[in-house]
Every structure is written in structure tokens, then in C-alpha cells.
Amino acid sequence: MIFEPYKLKNITLRNRVVMAPMTRNQSPGGIPTQDVVSYYSRRSKAEVGLIITEGIEVSHKASSAYPNVPRLDTENAREGWKKVVNGIKKHDGSVIAQLWHCGGFRKLGMQPDPEVPGYTASGLVKPGKKVAHEMTLEDIKETIEAYASDAKICEELGFDGIEIHGAHGYLIDNFFWSGTNIRDDQYGGTLEKRSKFVVDIIKAIRDQVSNEFIVGLRFSQWKQHDFEAKLALNPEELKKVLIEPVNSGLDYVHSSMRRFWEKEFENSEENLAYWTKKITKIPTIGVGSVGLDSDFVDMTAPASPTSIERAIEDISKNKYDMIAVGRALLSDPEWVLKMKEGRLNDVIPYTKEALLNLY
Ligand SMILES: Cc1cc2nc3c(=O)[nH]c(=O)nc-3n(C[C@H](O)[C@H](O)[C@H](O)COP(=O)(O)O)c2cc1C
């Protein structure tokens, strides 16, 4: 079932394997190079069902925190992305652009404007640590508009959809989490109010793009700086986080786990993707150490290929709909073909060297 076609909104994916969004830092000046074009095209040729691009910084002055991350705010960057999309489509692949605002991971001195600090919900970058700019209502409005106009650009460039990066402690997750959002206006307080920022982003995007265009949301419990953090302690709380975003026009939810086989809540063996699908009733992607024997803790740790029986079983039982694969597809562009043909021994193991090149 995992290697059979799957209908996501109006497009038919050739299988249910998704390339997880992975930042590669190889787009100087925010412009995807020809190597980036070939990197994605190679994976499309080798039958990845759906490619989610690396995080693309939204067109806002404080979105950036890492060097050489691609953007959309210059003609050259947009041209670069058009080539990426065409390279993927040439091989009958599907592609979604991940839109990213780094929030509190940005520091003074960073490009493109060293005077601009990190922006967060309450100035907090972690509980008790207030070193960022507390976003005003005007800042919030500006940021929402940046997401909406970038989503429109993505549709014009030929992407099948966009994914809002709402995970891992970055800006949207900073609003979701009570540890970093202590606002007392409409964007802070209850779980529902902490979701309002992304709800407004989704509504603004929906106003700008066609009905056919896919809009997804990635979220996580864990943060880059706190693997134990949780947005929701039980399914009822998870419903409060997700239901308004879903009702505002999402087409899928991407539940980011570090180890997809782990249980999420007390009194049940099921993972976060299972609960996400059960609560939202819309297509759900699971992710986290699929096909690898080493956890997603440290990107530099080597990892060997493993069977994906558990993921296949989960999907055949309809627990969630698609599975995203990160590091395994970084080291081996032909991972899907080899797994489909049962050639586990031929899969190239993951090592940190895979991070250095764009093969
Ligand atoms: C090099 C690298 C870059 C990543 N960049 C992003 C990113 O831009 N956006 C995102 O949501 N997750 C990012 N992630 C997380 C992955 O999408 C994925 O959730 C994680 O690697 C776990 O999957 P895996 O165990 O299959 O690698 C990145 C992971 C890696 C290894």
C-alpha cells in the first residue's frame, strides 16, 4: 500500500513516501542553484511520491537564522525555484514548498540585516529567557501577509502546495507553546488562542491561493532546544491545538516525531500521527527515523538502513496516510526504488558526509 498511488486533494501521488523537508544551506543569496535543481530532480526520478522542499524563509525581515537558506523575495530566487519545480515535474513528481520563519533562532548580527533581532510571541526564546523582540500586532499582521503573498508566489511558480513550518520551536511553534507564549491578547492564553497566529496565516493564505492549491501544516511536540517539551498532554489538548487550523482550510497535517514508533500519550500505544489523524480526520503524514536504526537526535550520528515493516503496517491499518523520510533519502536518492524492490542491502547508509554534498 505504501508504494501504491495515493490521492491528496486533487493530485495523485505515485506512492505514499514523502521526502521530509531538509535544510541544505546551499542556496547562496537565497537562490537555489543548479545543484539544488539536480538534487530534487534526482529524487523525483527515483520515484519519491511527494517532495517537501527544505524550509524556504518567508519574505519577512526577521525570518532568517541560518546561512544560504533559499528565499522567494528576488527574481533570481523565484527563477531558481521554477527550475526546481520543473525538474521535479519532468519526472512526474509532486512538490510542496515549506515556508519557514525562524523566530527566536535569529540573533542580532545575522544576515540579511544585522540590526534586526529575532522575533517571537513574547520576546522569549525559551522559558524565562527574554532576548528577542516581542511581536506587536503590527508585526503579526506583516508576518501573516508575508506568508500569504509567498504562498501565492509558490502557486504561480507551479508548486502543488505549501507547508507551513509550525514545528521544532520556530516562530509558529513559539506561539503554540505556553513555555514561550505568555501574551495576554488574542494571540496568547488558552491553547486555542495560541493557535490563532497560525489560524490567521492559514486564512490569509486561503484568500490568496486557488481552492486546488494544497495547504499543509507541520507541527511537533518537541523543540530543537527541548526534546521533552509538549504542546499537548493528551488527545483533548491536541484537539484544541489543531482543530481551528484544520477548520481554517488545511489539506493535511504533518506530525513531526523523532521516533515514529513511540507512543505519544498515557494509556495508548499509538503515536502522534495516529492521534493527529483521529482528531483532525484529514490526511496525515508521520515522520521520524523511518528506515534507520539510529534516532533523530544528532544529525551527525551514522545510521544504518532497516526494514520499514512497522510503517507499512501502520499505513495499511489506516493509522495515518503517508510517511516522510529524511536522512535515509539524503544519503540515498534511490531509497524508494530500492525499498520497493526489497533491496535493503543496496541502500546507502546515512553518515554525516551526506550533509556536505547535494548528491
Ligand atoms: C539536514 C536536516 C535538515 C532539516 N531541515 C528541516 C527543515 O528545513 N524543516 C523541517 O521541518 N524539518 C527539518 N528537518 C527535520 C526532518 O524533516 C525530519 O523531521 C527529521 O530528519 C526526522 O526524520 P528522519 O529520521 O527520517 O531523518 C531537517 C533534518 C535534517 C537531517
The ligand as a Tripos MOL2 file, in Angstrom:
@<TRIPOS>MOLECULE
LIG
   31    33     1     0     0
SMALL
NO_CHARGES

@<TRIPOS>ATOM
      1 C1         19.8330   18.0900    7.4930 C.3       1 LIG1
      2 C2         18.4410   18.2290    8.0320 C.ar      1 LIG1
      3 C3         17.7420   19.4150    7.8130 C.ar      1 LIG1
      4 C4         16.4230   19.5620    8.2800 C.ar      1 LIG1
      5 N1         15.7260   20.7070    7.9760 N.ar      1 LIG1
      6 C5         14.4030   20.7850    8.2500 C.ar      1 LIG1
      7 C6         13.6040   21.8570    7.7360 C.ar      1 LIG1
      8 O1         14.0500   22.7400    6.9950 O.2       1 LIG1
      9 N2         12.2870   21.8680    8.0730 N.ar      1 LIG1
     10 C7         11.7340   20.9130    8.8810 C.ar      1 LIG1
     11 O2         10.5320   20.9750    9.1660 O.2       1 LIG1
     12 N3         12.4730   19.8790    9.3550 N.ar      1 LIG1
     13 C8         13.7630   19.7720    9.0190 C.ar      1 LIG1
     14 N4         14.4870   18.6630    9.4180 N.ar      1 LIG1
     15 C9         13.8150   17.5630   10.1100 C.3       1 LIG1
     16 C10        13.3770   16.4920    9.0830 C.3       1 LIG1
     17 O3         12.3620   16.9760    8.2270 O.3       1 LIG1
     18 C11        12.8450   15.2010    9.7660 C.3       1 LIG1
     19 O4         11.7140   15.5330   10.5250 O.3       1 LIG1
     20 C12        13.9050   14.5670   10.6570 C.3       1 LIG1
     21 O5         15.1260   14.4530    9.9550 O.3       1 LIG1
     22 C13        13.4730   13.1880   11.1180 C.3       1 LIG1
     23 O6         13.3370   12.3310   10.0310 O.3       1 LIG1
     24 P1         14.4670   11.2100    9.6970 P.3       1 LIG1
     25 O7         14.6680   10.4700   10.9600 O.co2     1 LIG1
     26 O8         13.8370   10.3820    8.6030 O.co2     1 LIG1
     27 O9         15.6900   11.9280    9.2520 O.co2     1 LIG1
     28 C14        15.8140   18.5170    8.9950 C.ar      1 LIG1
     29 C15        16.5340   17.3270    9.2220 C.ar      1 LIG1
     30 C16        17.8120   17.1700    8.7260 C.ar      1 LIG1
     31 C17        18.5310   15.8620    8.9390 C.3       1 LIG1
@<TRIPOS>BOND
     1     1     2 1
     2     2     3 ar
     3     2    30 ar
     4     3     4 ar
     5     4     5 ar
     6     4    28 ar
     7     5     6 ar
     8     6     7 ar
     9     6    13 1
    10     7     8 2
    11     7     9 ar
    12     9    10 ar
    13    10    11 2
    14    10    12 ar
    15    12    13 ar
    16    13    14 ar
    17    14    15 1
    18    14    28 ar
    19    15    16 1
    20    16    17 1
    21    16    18 1
    22    18    19 1
    23    18    20 1
    24    20    21 1
    25    20    22 1
    26    22    23 1
    27    23    24 1
    28    24    25 2
    29    24    26 1
    30    24    27 1
    31    28    29 ar
    32    29    30 ar
    33    30    31 1
@<TRIPOS>SUBSTRUCTURE
     1 LIG1         1 GROUP 0 **** ****
